[in-house]
Amino acid sequence: MFTPPDYLSPSSIRLFRDCPQKFKLAKLDKIEEPATWPMRVGTFVHDVLEHLYQGDAESRTLEGAKSLAAERWEAGSWDQQVNELAEPLGSIKDFKVQAFECIKNLWTLEDPQATELDGMEHKVVAEVEGVAMLGYIDRFTFGDEGAVVISDYKTGKVPSPKFTSQDDEFFQLLAYALMLESADQETTSDLQLLYLKAPLVHELTVTPVNLAVAKGTIVETKEALDAACSTGQFHCNVTKLCNWCYFKKSGDCPAFPV
């Protein structure tokens, strides 16, 4: 009844596992969710930090970041992007303050002048146990012994261990490790989540066990997605989180008919 996507990404796998119906509406029915304030903050911060590390080490100062943020703001027409938000959480000044707080906190987590990245926004296309995968790695370095260290910026809240297991928290990066191994025969040794808002770094050593868990999640999700596409049955996972779901507000979710 539905044709599955040609590729899955770590984020689309997470979306399907969170709510198959939301996956259907977003990925198969192609109903676009409007941009949100947190999404825009994350995009702007990622853009500034990507350009920060493209520059020379000596330019990676807090003052340099302020100038760069101003340049990227103008280049991306960010006044317009913020003004177009359907549900803004404040003024443009509030947006700038929140975004730059995340940028500034990078200096608490690492020394940008002493940090050299080997890759940023690296596209990876690979097959993991027969599942076609596509993704973009925020940043990575090669460690002293030649293994890859994958790191990812996060501008949202640090997840509570009460509700998010370590395997879930690091699933995206573990999936990237599997994809790099499949596509480029590169071994990943360590993963880092840089929570810029907190600020806090969560780290994980890659092991055969946590890679196997991530691989199982990928295969299991692909099988469930193929079955749902075949039958047309996409389960609605109704939880308290539905109150923040666009498809409930829009009336598109069948669990909440208008």
C-alpha positions, 0 to 999 in steps of 0.5 A: 500500500505504501512504498518504503523510503529508499534510505533510512536515517538514524533520525527517521528510525527514531521517528518510526520507533517513537510513533509509526503514524507520525512517521507515515504522516511526515515521511510517506504522506509528506505533510510538512511540519512548520519550523519551530523555535528550538529547531531554528536555534539548533540550525543557526548554532550548527551553522555558526560552529561549522563555519567556526571550525572552517576558519584558522585556529587563531580565529576561534575566539569568543570575539571571533564567534560573535563576529561570525554569528553576525555574518551568518545571521545576515547571510541566512536572512535569520530575521526573516526566518525567526519572524516567520515562526508560527509559534515564536517563544520570544523576540529576535533578541531572545532568539539571539541570546539563547543561540549565542549562549549555546555557542559560548558554552562550547568554550566550556566543553572544549578549547576550539583553538586546540581542537582540529576536526577531520570532517564536518557534515560528512555524508555517509551512505551505507548498508547495515545488515541489508538496510540502506542508510543515509546520514550526515555526521556533525563532526569527527576526528581520528584518534591517536590510534587511527580510530574515529571519534564521532561527536554531535552538537545538541542544543536541547535538554539533556535527556533524563536517564529515567526515560532514556537509556544510554543505547537510545541516547547514543543510537544516532552516533552508534548508527553512524559508527556502523555506517562508517564501518560498512561504507569506509571500513573505518572503526569508531572508538568513541562517541561524544554528545556535546550538550551546548545548553547545559553545558555538558558532554556525554561520552560513550566507548564503542563496544561490540555489544552496543554496536550489536544493539544498534544494529538490531534496532536498525534491522527490527525497525526496517522489518516493522516499517516494511510490514506497516507499508505492506498492510497500511497499518501505522500504529498511533503511539498515544502518550503525553508527548502527543500534546506537543505533536504538530499532527495532533494540532493540525488534525491529521493524526487519526488518534485525535480527529477534529 
